[in-house]
């Protein structure tokens, strides 16, 4: 069975800060055992990031 986690990331509009925020999120979740499944834009300045792990 898989467990899923969805996270909405609000982008600041500054490439460097946005890159660091997304990188930090991916690394933090990876350390907690989550695997990245997808990243989808959900409107102006927001991303939906979905993670999964085996339960």
PDB file of N, H, CA, C and O in Angstrom:
ATOM      1  N   UNK A   1       0.846  -1.176   0.000  1.00  0.00           N
ATOM      2  CA  UNK A   1       0.000   0.000   0.000  1.00  0.00           C
ATOM      3  C   UNK A   1       0.891   1.237   0.000  1.00  0.00           C
ATOM      4  O   UNK A   1       1.949   1.255   0.629  1.00  0.00           O
ATOM      5  N   UNK A   2       0.453   2.263  -0.708  1.00  0.00           N
ATOM      6  H   UNK A   2      -0.406   2.249  -1.219  1.00  0.00           H
ATOM      7  CA  UNK A   2       1.201   3.516  -0.771  1.00  0.00           C
ATOM      8  C   UNK A   2       0.485   4.613  -0.007  1.00  0.00           C
ATOM      9  O   UNK A   2      -0.742   4.644   0.090  1.00  0.00           O
ATOM     10  N   UNK A   3       1.281   5.493   0.520  1.00  0.00           N
ATOM     11  H   UNK A   3       2.277   5.468   0.441  1.00  0.00           H
ATOM     12  CA  UNK A   3       0.797   6.682   1.212  1.00  0.00           C
ATOM     13  C   UNK A   3       1.234   7.876   0.362  1.00  0.00           C
ATOM     14  O   UNK A   3       2.350   7.896  -0.157  1.00  0.00           O
ATOM     15  N   UNK A   4       0.351   8.873   0.220  1.00  0.00           N
ATOM     16  H   UNK A   4      -0.555   8.857   0.641  1.00  0.00           H
ATOM     17  CA  UNK A   4       0.653  10.034  -0.613  1.00  0.00           C
ATOM     18  C   UNK A   4       0.609  11.302   0.218  1.00  0.00           C
ATOM     19  O   UNK A   4      -0.093  11.381   1.226  1.00  0.00           O
ATOM     20  N   UNK A   5       1.375  12.298  -0.226  1.00  0.00           N
ATOM     21  H   UNK A   5       1.945  12.234  -1.045  1.00  0.00           H
ATOM     22  CA  UNK A   5       1.375  13.606   0.420  1.00  0.00           C
ATOM     23  C   UNK A   5       1.405  14.657  -0.683  1.00  0.00           C
ATOM     24  O   UNK A   5       2.242  14.590  -1.583  1.00  0.00           O
ATOM     25  N   UNK A   6       0.505  15.616  -0.617  1.00  0.00           N
ATOM     26  H   UNK A   6      -0.175  15.670   0.114  1.00  0.00           H
ATOM     27  CA  UNK A   6       0.464  16.711  -1.586  1.00  0.00           C
ATOM     28  C   UNK A   6       0.867  18.001  -0.880  1.00  0.00           C
ATOM     29  O   UNK A   6       0.425  18.279   0.235  1.00  0.00           O
ATOM     30  N   UNK A   7       1.714  18.784  -1.548  1.00  0.00           N
ATOM     31  H   UNK A   7       2.073  18.559  -2.453  1.00  0.00           H
ATOM     32  CA  UNK A   7       2.202  20.041  -0.988  1.00  0.00           C
ATOM     33  C   UNK A   7       2.027  21.125  -2.041  1.00  0.00           C
ATOM     34  O   UNK A   7       2.406  20.937  -3.197  1.00  0.00           O
ATOM     35  N   UNK A   8       1.456  22.258  -1.648  1.00  0.00           N
ATOM     36  H   UNK A   8       1.148  22.411  -0.709  1.00  0.00           H
ATOM     37  CA  UNK A   8       1.343  23.402  -2.546  1.00  0.00           C
ATOM     38  C   UNK A   8       2.482  24.361  -2.225  1.00  0.00           C
ATOM     39  O   UNK A   8       2.642  24.804  -1.088  1.00  0.00           O
ATOM     40  N   UNK A   9       3.268  24.669  -3.252  1.00  0.00           N
ATOM     41  H   UNK A   9       3.138  24.309  -4.175  1.00  0.00           H
ATOM     42  CA  UNK A   9       4.400  25.583  -3.105  1.00  0.00           C
ATOM     43  C   UNK A   9       4.019  26.905  -3.743  1.00  0.00           C
ATOM     44  O   UNK A   9       3.627  26.949  -4.909  1.00  0.00           O
ATOM     45  N   UNK A  10       4.133  27.972  -2.989  1.00  0.00           N
ATOM     46  H   UNK A  10       4.451  27.937  -2.042  1.00  0.00           H
ATOM     47  CA  UNK A  10       3.886  29.310  -3.520  1.00  0.00           C
ATOM     48  C   UNK A  10       5.217  29.907  -3.966  1.00  0.00           C
ATOM     49  O   UNK A  10       6.136  30.084  -3.167  1.00  0.00           O
ATOM     50  N   UNK A  11       5.300  30.211  -5.254  1.00  0.00           N
ATOM     51  H   UNK A  11       4.553  30.068  -5.904  1.00  0.00           H
ATOM     52  CA  UNK A  11       6.529  30.760  -5.811  1.00  0.00           C
ATOM     53  C   UNK A  11       6.589  32.263  -5.565  1.00  0.00           C
ATOM     54  O   UNK A  11       5.564  32.945  -5.571  1.00  0.00           O
ATOM     55  N   UNK A  12       7.793  32.767  -5.351  1.00  0.00           N
ATOM     56  H   UNK A  12       8.625  32.213  -5.346  1.00  0.00           H
ATOM     57  CA  UNK A  12       7.987  34.186  -5.054  1.00  0.00           C
ATOM     58  C   UNK A  12       8.191  35.021  -6.312  1.00  0.00           C
ATOM     59  O   UNK A  12       8.062  36.245  -6.271  1.00  0.00           O
ATOM     60  N   UNK A  13       8.505  34.373  -7.424  1.00  0.00           N
ATOM     61  H   UNK A  13       8.609  33.379  -7.457  1.00  0.00           H
ATOM     62  CA  UNK A  13       8.731  35.105  -8.665  1.00  0.00           C
ATOM     63  C   UNK A  13      10.191  35.465  -8.878  1.00  0.00           C
ATOM     64  O   UNK A  13      10.535  36.087  -9.883  1.00  0.00           O
ATOM     65  N   UNK A  14      11.046  35.086  -7.953  1.00  0.00           N
ATOM     66  H   UNK A  14      10.767  34.581  -7.136  1.00  0.00           H
ATOM     67  CA  UNK A  14      12.486  35.303  -8.090  1.00  0.00           C
ATOM     68  C   UNK A  14      13.119  33.928  -8.297  1.00  0.00           C
ATOM     69  O   UNK A  14      13.040  33.061  -7.426  1.00  0.00           O
ATOM     70  N   UNK A  15      13.741  33.741  -9.447  1.00  0.00           N
ATOM     71  H   UNK A  15      13.805  34.445 -10.154  1.00  0.00           H
ATOM     72  CA  UNK A  15      14.223  32.411  -9.835  1.00  0.00           C
ATOM     73  C   UNK A  15      15.094  31.765  -8.773  1.00  0.00           C
ATOM     74  O   UNK A  15      14.905  30.591  -8.457  1.00  0.00           O
ATOM     75  N   UNK A  16      16.028  32.493  -8.224  1.00  0.00           N
ATOM     76  H   UNK A  16      16.181  33.447  -8.481  1.00  0.00           H
ATOM     77  CA  UNK A  16      16.964  31.908  -7.247  1.00  0.00           C
ATOM     78  C   UNK A  16      16.233  31.442  -5.989  1.00  0.00           C
ATOM     79  O   UNK A  16      16.459  30.325  -5.523  1.00  0.00           O
ATOM     80  N   UNK A  17      15.365  32.278  -5.439  1.00  0.00           N
ATOM     81  H   UNK A  17      15.181  33.185  -5.818  1.00  0.00           H
ATOM     82  CA  UNK A  17      14.621  31.915  -4.232  1.00  0.00           C
ATOM     83  C   UNK A  17      13.663  30.761  -4.490  1.00  0.00           C
ATOM     84  O   UNK A  17      13.521  29.871  -3.651  1.00  0.00           O
ATOM     85  N   UNK A  18      13.006  30.772  -5.642  1.00  0.00           N
ATOM     86  H   UNK A  18      13.121  31.495  -6.323  1.00  0.00           H
ATOM     87  CA  UNK A  18      12.080  29.689  -5.981  1.00  0.00           C
ATOM     88  C   UNK A  18      12.824  28.368  -6.137  1.00  0.00           C
ATOM     89  O   UNK A  18      12.359  27.325  -5.677  1.00  0.00           O
ATOM     90  N   UNK A  19      13.974  28.422  -6.784  1.00  0.00           N
ATOM     91  H   UNK A  19      14.351  29.269  -7.158  1.00  0.00           H
ATOM     92  CA  UNK A  19      14.781  27.215  -6.969  1.00  0.00           C
ATOM     93  C   UNK A  19      15.212  26.651  -5.620  1.00  0.00           C
ATOM     94  O   UNK A  19      15.144  25.440  -5.404  1.00  0.00           O
ATOM     95  N   UNK A  20      15.647  27.503  -4.725  1.00  0.00           N
ATOM     96  H   UNK A  20      15.702  28.486  -4.900  1.00  0.00           H
ATOM     97  CA  UNK A  20      16.070  27.057  -3.396  1.00  0.00           C
ATOM     98  C   UNK A  20      14.907  26.483  -2.598  1.00  0.00           C
ATOM     99  O   UNK A  20      15.070  25.479  -1.904  1.00  0.00           O
ATOM    100  N   UNK A  21      13.735  27.106  -2.688  1.00  0.00           N
ATOM    101  H   UNK A  21      13.603  27.921  -3.252  1.00  0.00           H
ATOM    102  CA  UNK A  21      12.568  26.628  -1.947  1.00  0.00           C
ATOM    103  C   UNK A  21      12.151  25.233  -2.412  1.00  0.00           C
ATOM    104  O   UNK A  21      11.870  24.361  -1.589  1.00  0.00           O
ATOM    105  N   UNK A  22      12.111  25.023  -3.722  1.00  0.00           N
ATOM    106  H   UNK A  22      12.340  25.732  -4.390  1.00  0.00           H
ATOM    107  CA  UNK A  22      11.712  23.716  -4.253  1.00  0.00           C
ATOM    108  C   UNK A  22      12.781  22.669  -3.931  1.00  0.00           C
ATOM    109  O   UNK A  22      12.452  21.541  -3.562  1.00  0.00           O
ATOM    110  N   UNK A  23      14.042  23.032  -4.066  1.00  0.00           N
ATOM    111  H   UNK A  23      14.310  23.948  -4.366  1.00  0.00           H
ATOM    112  CA  UNK A  23      15.137  22.112  -3.736  1.00  0.00           C
ATOM    113  C   UNK A  23      15.082  21.712  -2.271  1.00  0.00           C
ATOM    114  O   UNK A  23      15.217  20.534  -1.942  1.00  0.00           O
ATOM    115  N   UNK A  24      14.883  22.685  -1.389  1.00  0.00           N
ATOM    116  H   UNK A  24      14.773  23.642  -1.656  1.00  0.00           H
ATOM    117  CA  UNK A  24      14.789  22.395   0.044  1.00  0.00           C
ATOM    118  C   UNK A  24      13.626  21.453   0.346  1.00  0.00           C
ATOM    119  O   UNK A  24      13.769  20.520   1.137  1.00  0.00           O
ATOM    120  N   UNK A  25      12.473  21.698  -0.284  1.00  0.00           N
ATOM    121  H   UNK A  25      12.357  22.456  -0.926  1.00  0.00           H
ATOM    122  CA  UNK A  25      11.308  20.842  -0.076  1.00  0.00           C
ATOM    123  C   UNK A  25      11.596  19.406  -0.518  1.00  0.00           C
ATOM    124  O   UNK A  25      11.306  18.461   0.216  1.00  0.00           O
ATOM    125  N   UNK A  26      12.162  19.241  -1.709  1.00  0.00           N
ATOM    126  H   UNK A  26      12.397  20.008  -2.305  1.00  0.00           H
ATOM    127  CA  UNK A  26      12.458  17.896  -2.214  1.00  0.00           C
ATOM    128  C   UNK A  26      13.458  17.176  -1.317  1.00  0.00           C
ATOM    129  O   UNK A  26      13.280  15.996  -1.015  1.00  0.00           O
ATOM    130  N   UNK A  27      14.502  17.870  -0.893  1.00  0.00           N
ATOM    131  H   UNK A  27      14.646  18.829  -1.139  1.00  0.00           H
ATOM    132  CA  UNK A  27      15.512  17.249  -0.027  1.00  0.00           C
ATOM    133  C   UNK A  27      14.950  16.897   1.346  1.00  0.00           C
ATOM    134  O   UNK A  27      15.249  15.833   1.889  1.00  0.00           O
ATOM    135  N   UNK A  28      14.143  17.786   1.905  1.00  0.00           N
ATOM    136  H   UNK A  28      13.900  18.650   1.464  1.00  0.00           H
ATOM    137  CA  UNK A  28      13.539  17.538   3.222  1.00  0.00           C
ATOM    138  C   UNK A  28      12.654  16.295   3.188  1.00  0.00           C
ATOM    139  O   UNK A  28      12.744  15.438   4.067  1.00  0.00           O
ATOM    140  N   UNK A  29      11.804  16.202   2.174  1.00  0.00           N
ATOM    141  H   UNK A  29      11.731  16.898   1.460  1.00  0.00           H
ATOM    142  CA  UNK A  29      10.907  15.049   2.075  1.00  0.00           C
ATOM    143  C   UNK A  29      11.683  13.765   1.801  1.00  0.00           C
ATOM    144  O   UNK A  29      11.323  12.706   2.314  1.00  0.00           O
ATOM    145  N   UNK A  30      12.741  13.847   1.001  1.00  0.00           N
ATOM    146  H   UNK A  30      13.033  14.708   0.585  1.00  0.00           H
ATOM    147  CA  UNK A  30      13.558  12.664   0.715  1.00  0.00           C
ATOM    148  C   UNK A  30      14.191  12.131   1.997  1.00  0.00           C
ATOM    149  O   UNK A  30      14.247  10.918   2.201  1.00  0.00           O
ATOM    150  N   UNK A  31      14.664  13.021   2.858  1.00  0.00           N
ATOM    151  H   UNK A  31      14.618  14.006   2.692  1.00  0.00           H
ATOM    152  CA  UNK A  31      15.244  12.589   4.134  1.00  0.00           C
ATOM    153  C   UNK A  31      14.212  11.899   5.018  1.00  0.00           C
ATOM    154  O   UNK A  31      14.563  11.066   5.853  1.00  0.00           O
ATOM    155  N   UNK A  32      12.938  12.246   4.834  1.00  0.00           N
ATOM    156  H   UNK A  32      12.653  12.923   4.156  1.00  0.00           H
ATOM    157  CA  UNK A  32      11.865  11.649   5.630  1.00  0.00           C
ATOM    158  C   UNK A  32      11.310  10.381   4.973  1.00  0.00           C
ATOM    159  O   UNK A  32      10.341   9.805   5.467  1.00  0.00           O
ATOM    160  N   UNK A  33      11.915   9.943   3.869  1.00  0.00           N
ATOM    161  H   UNK A  33      12.703  10.411   3.468  1.00  0.00           H
ATOM    162  CA  UNK A  33      11.504   8.703   3.227  1.00  0.00           C
ATOM    163  C   UNK A  33      10.471   8.852   2.123  1.00  0.00           C
ATOM    164  O   UNK A  33       9.965   7.851   1.615  1.00  0.00           O
ATOM    165  N   UNK A  34      10.145  10.089   1.739  1.00  0.00           N
ATOM    166  H   UNK A  34      10.556  10.903   2.152  1.00  0.00           H
ATOM    167  CA  UNK A  34       9.172  10.317   0.677  1.00  0.00           C
ATOM    168  C   UNK A  34       9.872  10.343  -0.676  1.00  0.00           C
ATOM    169  O   UNK A  34      11.000  10.824  -0.792  1.00  0.00           O
ATOM    170  N   UNK A  35       9.199   9.823  -1.696  1.00  0.00           N
ATOM    171  H   UNK A  35       8.283   9.431  -1.602  1.00  0.00           H
ATOM    172  CA  UNK A  35       9.680   9.848  -3.077  1.00  0.00           C
ATOM    173  C   UNK A  35       8.850  10.848  -3.866  1.00  0.00           C
ATOM    174  O   UNK A  35       7.636  10.943  -3.681  1.00  0.00           O
ATOM    175  N   UNK A  36       9.507  11.593  -4.747  1.00  0.00           N
ATOM    176  H   UNK A  36      10.493  11.516  -4.898  1.00  0.00           H
ATOM    177  CA  UNK A  36       8.821  12.575  -5.593  1.00  0.00           C
ATOM    178  C   UNK A  36       8.030  11.836  -6.670  1.00  0.00           C
ATOM    179  O   UNK A  36       8.559  10.943  -7.332  1.00  0.00           O
ATOM    180  N   UNK A  37       6.780  12.205  -6.840  1.00  0.00           N
ATOM    181  H   UNK A  37       6.351  12.930  -6.302  1.00  0.00           H
ATOM    182  CA  UNK A  37       5.981  11.597  -7.901  1.00  0.00           C
ATOM    183  C   UNK A  37       5.745  12.574  -9.041  1.00  0.00           C
ATOM    184  O   UNK A  37       5.939  12.223 -10.205  1.00  0.00           O
ATOM    185  N   UNK A  38       5.323  13.807  -8.722  1.00  0.00           N
ATOM    186  H   UNK A  38       5.165  14.092  -7.776  1.00  0.00           H
ATOM    187  CA  UNK A  38       5.039  14.764  -9.790  1.00  0.00           C
ATOM    188  C   UNK A  38       5.063  16.196  -9.271  1.00  0.00           C
ATOM    189  O   UNK A  38       4.939  16.457  -8.075  1.00  0.00           O
ATOM    190  N   UNK A  39       5.229  17.114 -10.225  1.00  0.00           N
ATOM    191  H   UNK A  39       5.330  16.902 -11.197  1.00  0.00           H
ATOM    192  CA  UNK A  39       5.119  18.552  -9.958  1.00  0.00           C
ATOM    193  C   UNK A  39       4.226  19.116 -11.053  1.00  0.00           C
ATOM    194  O   UNK A  39       4.501  18.940 -12.239  1.00  0.00           O
ATOM    195  N   UNK A  40       3.151  19.799 -10.648  1.00  0.00           N
ATOM    196  H   UNK A  40       2.928  19.942  -9.684  1.00  0.00           H
ATOM    197  CA  UNK A  40       2.204  20.356 -11.611  1.00  0.00           C
ATOM    198  C   UNK A  40       1.894  21.801 -11.269  1.00  0.00           C
ATOM    199  O   UNK A  40       1.653  22.119 -10.104  1.00  0.00           O
ATOM    200  N   UNK A  41       1.895  22.691 -12.269  1.00  0.00           N
ATOM    201  H   UNK A  41       2.091  22.433 -13.215  1.00  0.00           H
ATOM    202  CA  UNK A  41       1.470  24.065 -12.013  1.00  0.00           C
ATOM    203  C   UNK A  41      -0.036  24.082 -11.760  1.00  0.00           C
ATOM    204  O   UNK A  41      -0.795  23.411 -12.459  1.00  0.00           O
ATOM    205  N   UNK A  42      -0.464  24.849 -10.761  1.00  0.00           N
ATOM    206  H   UNK A  42       0.152  25.394 -10.193  1.00  0.00           H
ATOM    207  CA  UNK A  42      -1.906  24.913 -10.456  1.00  0.00           C
ATOM    208  C   UNK A  42      -2.378  26.357 -10.404  1.00  0.00           C
ATOM    209  O   UNK A  42      -3.197  26.729  -9.563  1.00  0.00           O
ATOM    210  N   UNK A  43      -1.867  27.135 -11.286  1.00  0.00           N
ATOM    211  H   UNK A  43      -1.202  26.833 -11.969  1.00  0.00           H
ATOM    212  CA  UNK A  43      -2.240  28.539 -11.301  1.00  0.00           C
ATOM    213  C   UNK A  43      -0.988  29.388 -11.239  1.00  0.00           C
ATOM    214  O   UNK A  43       0.132  28.890 -11.120  1.00  0.00           O
ATOM    215  N   UNK A  44      -1.209  30.646 -11.320  1.00  0.00           N
ATOM    216  H   UNK A  44      -2.118  31.051 -11.417  1.00  0.00           H
ATOM    217  CA  UNK A  44      -0.088  31.583 -11.353  1.00  0.00           C
ATOM    218  C   UNK A  44       0.677  31.571 -10.034  1.00  0.00           C
ATOM    219  O   UNK A  44       0.132  31.895  -8.978  1.00  0.00           O
ATOM    220  N   UNK A  45       1.936  31.196 -10.118  1.00  0.00           N
ATOM    221  H   UNK A  45       2.378  30.933 -10.975  1.00  0.00           H
ATOM    222  CA  UNK A  45       2.794  31.261  -8.945  1.00  0.00           C
ATOM    223  C   UNK A  45       2.631  30.140  -7.942  1.00  0.00           C
ATOM    224  O   UNK A  45       3.080  30.267  -6.802  1.00  0.00           O
ATOM    225  N   UNK A  46       1.989  29.027  -8.343  1.00  0.00           N
ATOM    226  H   UNK A  46       1.625  28.924  -9.269  1.00  0.00           H
ATOM    227  CA  UNK A  46       1.827  27.903  -7.406  1.00  0.00           C
ATOM    228  C   UNK A  46       2.108  26.582  -8.112  1.00  0.00           C
ATOM    229  O   UNK A  46       1.805  26.402  -9.292  1.00  0.00           O
ATOM    230  N   UNK A  47       2.695  25.667  -7.351  1.00  0.00           N
ATOM    231  H   UNK A  47       2.941  25.813  -6.393  1.00  0.00           H
ATOM    232  CA  UNK A  47       2.962  24.318  -7.841  1.00  0.00           C
ATOM    233  C   UNK A  47       2.357  23.313  -6.883  1.00  0.00           C
ATOM    234  O   UNK A  47       2.365  23.518  -5.669  1.00  0.00           O
ATOM    235  N   UNK A  48       1.838  22.235  -7.425  1.00  0.00           N
ATOM    236  H   UNK A  48       1.832  22.069  -8.411  1.00  0.00           H
ATOM    237  CA  UNK A  48       1.382  21.110  -6.618  1.00  0.00           C
ATOM    238  C   UNK A  48       2.443  20.026  -6.733  1.00  0.00           C
ATOM    239  O   UNK A  48       2.686  19.500  -7.819  1.00  0.00           O
ATOM    240  N   UNK A  49       3.073  19.695  -5.614  1.00  0.00           N
ATOM    241  H   UNK A  49       2.876  20.123  -4.732  1.00  0.00           H
ATOM    242  CA  UNK A  49       4.114  18.671  -5.581  1.00  0.00           C
ATOM    243  C   UNK A  49       3.539  17.463  -4.849  1.00  0.00           C
ATOM    244  O   UNK A  49       3.042  17.590  -3.730  1.00  0.00           O
ATOM    245  N   UNK A  50       3.609  16.290  -5.482  1.00  0.00           N
ATOM    246  H   UNK A  50       4.013  16.187  -6.391  1.00  0.00           H
ATOM    247  CA  UNK A  50       3.060  15.070  -4.897  1.00  0.00           C
ATOM    248  C   UNK A  50       4.207  14.112  -4.580  1.00  0.00           C
ATOM    249  O   UNK A  50       5.082  13.861  -5.409  1.00  0.00           O
ATOM    250  N   UNK A  51       4.175  13.586  -3.357  1.00  0.00           N
ATOM    251  H   UNK A  51       3.464  13.790  -2.684  1.00  0.00           H
ATOM    252  CA  UNK A  51       5.160  12.620  -2.885  1.00  0.00           C
ATOM    253  C   UNK A  51       4.439  11.334  -2.518  1.00  0.00           C
ATOM    254  O   UNK A  51       3.238  11.343  -2.251  1.00  0.00           O
ATOM    255  N   UNK A  52       5.182  10.213  -2.505  1.00  0.00           N
ATOM    256  H   UNK A  52       6.158  10.205  -2.723  1.00  0.00           H
ATOM    257  CA  UNK A  52       4.621   8.938  -2.060  1.00  0.00           C
ATOM    258  C   UNK A  52       5.680   8.164  -1.286  1.00  0.00           C
ATOM    259  O   UNK A  52       6.879   8.416  -1.404  1.00  0.00           O
ATOM    260  N   UNK A  53       5.200   7.221  -0.497  1.00  0.00           N
ATOM    261  H   UNK A  53       4.226   7.016  -0.402  1.00  0.00           H
ATOM    262  CA  UNK A  53       6.084   6.253   0.156  1.00  0.00           C
ATOM    263  C   UNK A  53       5.276   4.999   0.426  1.00  0.00           C
ATOM    264  O   UNK A  53       4.052   5.039   0.555  1.00  0.00           O
ATOM    265  N   UNK A  54       5.984   3.892   0.508  1.00  0.00           N
ATOM    266  H   UNK A  54       6.978   3.860   0.404  1.00  0.00           H
ATOM    267  CA  UNK A  54       5.315   2.633   0.818  1.00  0.00           C
ATOM    268  C   UNK A  54       4.992   2.601   2.301  1.00  0.00           C
ATOM    269  O   UNK A  54       5.847   2.876   3.143  1.00  0.00           O
ATOM    270  N   UNK A  55       3.755   2.265   2.609  1.00  0.00           N
ATOM    271  H   UNK A  55       3.061   2.041   1.925  1.00  0.00           H
ATOM    272  CA  UNK A  55       3.308   2.266   4.004  1.00  0.00           C
ATOM    273  C   UNK A  55       3.573   0.929   4.660  1.00  0.00           C
ATOM    274  O   UNK A  55       3.261   0.746   5.836  1.00  0.00           O
TER     275      UNK A  55
END
